[in-house]
Structures are given as structure tokens and as C-alpha cells.
Amino acid sequence: MNKLSNEDLLIELQAPFPLSQVQWRVTNTASNRTRGQVVPYADPRAYTDRLNSLVTPQGWTRSYETTTMNNITRTKRNSEVVTGKILVICKVTIDGLGTHSGTGEEWADGDNAMTAAEAQAFKRACSCFGLGRYFYDFEAPWVDLDDRGRPKKLPAVPAWIIPENWRKGMRSSGKSARVNGNSHPTTAAVPANGRSKQNGSSDRAAPARSNGKHETVDGKPQTGIIQNGADLDKRIAALEDSVGGKLYRWVLREYGRANHPHLVRDVQQKKKILNVLESATRGLRRMEAVLDRIPEGEVSALLSKLQAPPLNEIADMPTLVHLLNNGSHPSAA
């Protein structure tokens, strides 16, 4: 097995999964239950298979940290139940690329709650390397449902989601890449079974080829994935209100050595910044949920005990991680 360069490895990590490994989940239904929105996802085994095929089982590791929150009341099937929540942090390390983490959470009374929380955390950590990240760019279509709430027919998917098309240079333009008649020129719809004009659906192929255009950094051509830097800048800027100005600027300086996203010239750095800000947003929403369950007069005391500022004043990621690791634990509340 030939060892890929870090650049080619990142490209292969970002390639879509074969459609045979893609599954569909109904996330929203119409009031009459005959129509629903579906989103694609892949089993954690597809993620481990991709990592094993690219870097071998010895080339990557993962670890989990689990905490629980107890005595939480929630509504389930129109009645209130007292339960708990399982919170998982997964750290994935790939030789040569470093370590990323992701979080997962599930209600403790759910079926296979621990397995589901671990899977969510693992896949979110992998997405920081680009693996499975394309699922976030897929806008959920509406499909007909059977009497058991399952899709009667798989939806059409944009052409860029086919691995071969991706490697030929097709890319999503983000959430605007729809298949309802407003598609981007490179996202023509194909059946979800993957039977497009290109035959075969090999998961492993030569590193992605560009369409002849190369981005440049400091005058040097950069091979690999062609992305619209302006779109990334907009997505990054849109998260400033979500995380607060101080944390937003810290992430830009820490990962981009800049105060504004358009000053970051490297696309990979932009993507890293976006991933960190999205992770920070999820962490802040999680802490907001915790603080909402605490009497208003006790919130300041808890933050003082944790030596943490108000959420909108958090100035760096280490402070947020400290707050998540300690403030989410039942003994801290």
C-alpha cells in the first residue's frame, strides 16, 4: 500500500462514500404523515473502513470521554419522564494530521443511547478532517412515506455526491445545491442508487484531479480541491453572532493568523476555522441548555465557581472546553 501525502490524504478523506454505504433518515414529517424530509448519513463502520483503507488500522486511533447528567425532566409521548443525558467527547488522531474532537449526546432512556452518542461524537470528530463533511451540504428533500413512516422511494441526489464525479472536480455549492429545479450546473440529479452514466462506485481511487484551475497561495499553485473561498468566508462570518465577538476573533487569529476571514488565503485554514466555529456553536448551545435548567439567581454563582465568564464573553476555546468538561457534569450544577 502506497503511503499518501498529507495533501492527498485530506483530499481522499473528503471524497463522498459510495452510495451503497449511504442510508437515509426521516427528520421531519408533514401533518398528515404522508410526506417527510430525508437526510443522508453513513454508519460509523463506513468511517472506520475509509480510515483503515487510507492509513491502515495502525495509522489512526480514537478515544472517548463520557459524562452523564441525571434527574432531567422531559416530555416523552405526551407525558413527563425523569431521565438523564449521556454526553460523549470523541478524539480521533490520524498520523501526520493531528487530533480533532467531536461531541455526541443522547437521552439516557433511549434505545442504545450510549452507542448512538458515541457514534455521533465519532462522526463529528471525523468531519473535522473532512470525512463525511459533505453530508452537511445536502439539503433535505421531501419524499412520499409509507404507512410506517419510511420513504417509499429513495430521493434523487446531486451528481457531485457520486464519488467518481467528485474526483472529477464536481463540488457542492453548499445548502444552495438543490435538486428541485434550482440546481447548480454541476449538481444534476441522479438516482440515489448511484446508477449514473459513470459505471462503478469504487471508494478508493486516484487522488482528486482538478479542472485545470489551481488556487494560489503566495504565488504558488495549490493542487487539490477547488473551493469557493468567498462562500467559506460568508459561512465563517455568519457564526460571529453565534459564538460571540471575542471567541470569533480568537479562532480567526489562532487558526488563520488574521482578524477577518477574507484575509485567510489558504482554503484548508478557512475550513479549519469553520469547523472550529461550528464545534464552538454546538458547545455553547449545550451549555445554554444546562444553564436554562438552573434557577436564574444561581447561574452567576455556578459560572464563578467554574471561573468562567458569561457565555457571550468567552474569549478562547480552552475556556469553552473547560466549561463544557466541568459545567456539564452533574456535580457542578
Residue, then its C-alpha position, 0 to 999 in steps of 0.5 A: m500500500n502506497k503511503l499518501s501525502n498529507e495533501d492527498l490524504l485530506i483530499e481522499l478523506q473528503a471524497p463522498f462514500p459510495l452510495s451503497q454505504v449511504q442510508w437515509r433518515v426521516t427528520n421531519t414529517a408533514s401533518n398528515r404523515t404522508r410526506g417527510q424530509v430525508v437526510p443522508y448519513a453513513d454508519p460509523r463502520a463506513y468511517t472506520d473502513r475509509l480510515n483503515s483503507l487510507v492509513t491502515p488500522q495502525g495509522w489512526t486511533r480514537s478515544y472517548e470521554t463520557t459524562t452523564m447528567n441525571n434527574i432531567t425532566r422531559t416530555k416523552r409521548n405526551s407525558e413527563v419522564v425523569t431521565g438523564k443525558i449521556l454526553v460523549i467527547c470523541k478524539v480521533t488522531i490520524d498520523g501526520l494530521g493531528t487530533h480533532s474532537g467531536t461531541g455526541e449526546e443522547w437521552a439516557d432512556g433511549d434505545n442504545a443511547m450510549t452507542a448512538a452518542e458515541a457514534q455521533a461524537f465519532k462522526r463529528a470528530c471525523s468531519c473535522f478532517g473532512l470525512g463525511r463533511y459533505f453530508y452537511d451540504f445536502e439539503a433535505p428533500w421531501v419524499d412520499l412515506d409509507d404507512r410506517g413512516r419510511p420513504k417509499k422511494l429513495p430521493a434523487v441526489p446531486a451528481w457531485i455526491i457520486p464519488e467518481n464525479w467528485r474526483k472529477g472536480m464536481r463540488s457542492s455549492g453548499k445548502s444552495a445545491r438543490v435538486n428541485g429545479n434550482s440546481h447548480p450546473t454541476t449538481a444534476a440529479v441522479p438516482a440515489n442508487g448511484r446508477s449514473k452514466q459513470n459505471g462503478s462506485s469504487d471508494r478508493a481511487a486516484p487522488a482528486r484531479s482538478n479542472g485545470k484551475h489551481e488556487t494560489v497561495d503566495g504565488k504558488p499553485q495549490t493542487g487539490i480541491i477547488q473551493n469557493g473561498a468567498d462562500l467559506d468566508k460568508r459561512i465563517a462570518a455568519l457564526e460571529d453572532s453565534v459564538g460571540g465577538k471575542l471567541y470569533r476573533w480568537v479562532l480567526r487569529e489562532y487558526g488563520r493568523a488574521n482578524h477577518p476571514h477574507l484575509v485567510r488565503d489558504v482554503q484548508q485554514k478557512k475550513k479549519i476555522l469553520n469547523v472550529l466555529e461550528s464545534a464552538t456553536r454546538g458547545l455553547r448551545r449545550m451549555e445554554a441548555v444546562l444553564d436554562r435548567i438552573p434557577e436564574g439567581e444561581v447561574s452567576a454563582l455556578l459560572s464563578k465557581l467554574q471561573a468562567p465568564p458569561l457565555n457571550e464573553i468567552a474569549d478562547m476555546p480552552t475556556l469553552v472546553h473547560l466549561l463544557n468538561n466541568g459545567s456539564h457534569p452533574s456535580a457542578a450544577 
